[in-house]
Every structure is written in structure tokens, then in C-alpha cells.
Amino acid sequence: MTSTTFHLGDGPYELVIFDLRAPGARRRLRSECAAWGEDAAIELLDPDHAVLIVFAGSAARMEGRGAA
């Protein structure tokens, strides 16, 4: 996994914290990020924890792409 630093701006977003020591957590994090596509990013907090950032309006955009 890689870490990307970016400015979140003023828009709302949702954060999901993952404990990467848990079985299957890394796979789930990658899967969730892939599902959200360009509307999500992963930030590593430390070697054992990561946050999935899902940006505002993502659900509506996904619905428009045929995903619910």
C-alpha cells in the first residue's frame, strides 16, 4: 500500500479506520477503495492502521454508474 498526502478541502467526507493487523483487513481496505474508485483514497496512519477517505457525493455518483 502507498500513502498519498492531499488537502481535503471544505467539502464533507467520511472516514473509515482499518486495523491492518486484523485478518483480511488489508484485502477489505483495497476492495472498498477499488469499489469507490476515484471518490476514495487511502492514507496510512502508521504501519498498523489506515484510513479510507470517501468524498462527498460519492454515493450519488456511484448510483449514476449503476452501482447501489
N, C-alpha and C positions, 0 to 999 in steps of 0.2 A: 504494500500500500504506500501511496505517496501522500504528502501533505501539501496543500495549496493554501497560501495566505491571500486573503482578499478582504475588501471592505464590504460589510453587509448593507450599508446604506440605511435609509429611513424606513423602508418597507418592512412589513411583518414577515416573519419566518418561523418555522417550527424546528426545534432541536430534539434529536433523539440520541441519547448517550448509549454507547455499546461498551460492555466489559469484554474485551477481546480474549480474556482468559477463559471465558465460558465456552464449552463445546459448541461448535457450529456458529459462533458469533461472527467470526471474520467472513464466513460464507454468507450469512444473512445480511451483514452490512453491505457487502458487494452486490448482493441480489437486490436489496432495497434501493441502493444508489442507481443501479442499472435500470430499475423499473421507473424511477423518476427522471432519468436521463439528464438533460441539460438544466432541469429545475432543481437539482440537488448537488451537493458537494460533501466531501468527507474532509474533516480536519482532525488530525491526530492530537490528542491532548497530552499523552505520554505513551510509553511503549505498550501499556495495557488498556488504554481507553481511547475511544474515538467518538466523535460526534457527527451525525448525519444532519446536514442542514438542508431543509426543504423550503424553498422560497415561496412567497405569497402568490396565490393564483394558480398554483401548480395543479391542484385537483381539477379545476375548470379546464385547464389546458389538456390534461390527460383525458378527460371526458370527451373533449373535442377530437382527440386522436383515436377514440374508440375503446379506451380502457376505462374501467369504472373503479 
